[in-house]
């Protein structure tokens, strides 16, 4: 993956609402989730959700399909895996597993 592509993907994942959408879609599996269910689960206005879905679509992280009157969102797993692999292979290359496990995360960034 090119660094620009990875940066674009990671930038879109940097928004909490978009990250929640991605988490929901990943957990849903390859069948995807209807947009209405995403909206209900996140409890946000449809216009707000549409804005965030467009951001995720713009970098290819999600795909959409229409079935009759229902719009479905599906995660593009390969692209997400590519971004994760980029971080692991390009940014963490040469670091030992022990180093990665023992590094501390500042409290304000801890989950």
Secondary structure, 3 states (H helix, E strand, C coil): CCHHHHHHHHHHHCCHHHHHHHHHHHHHCCCCEEHHHHHHHHCCCHHHHHHHHHHHHHCCCEEEEEECCEEEEEECHHHHHHHHHHHHHHHCCCCCHHHHHHCCCCHHHCC
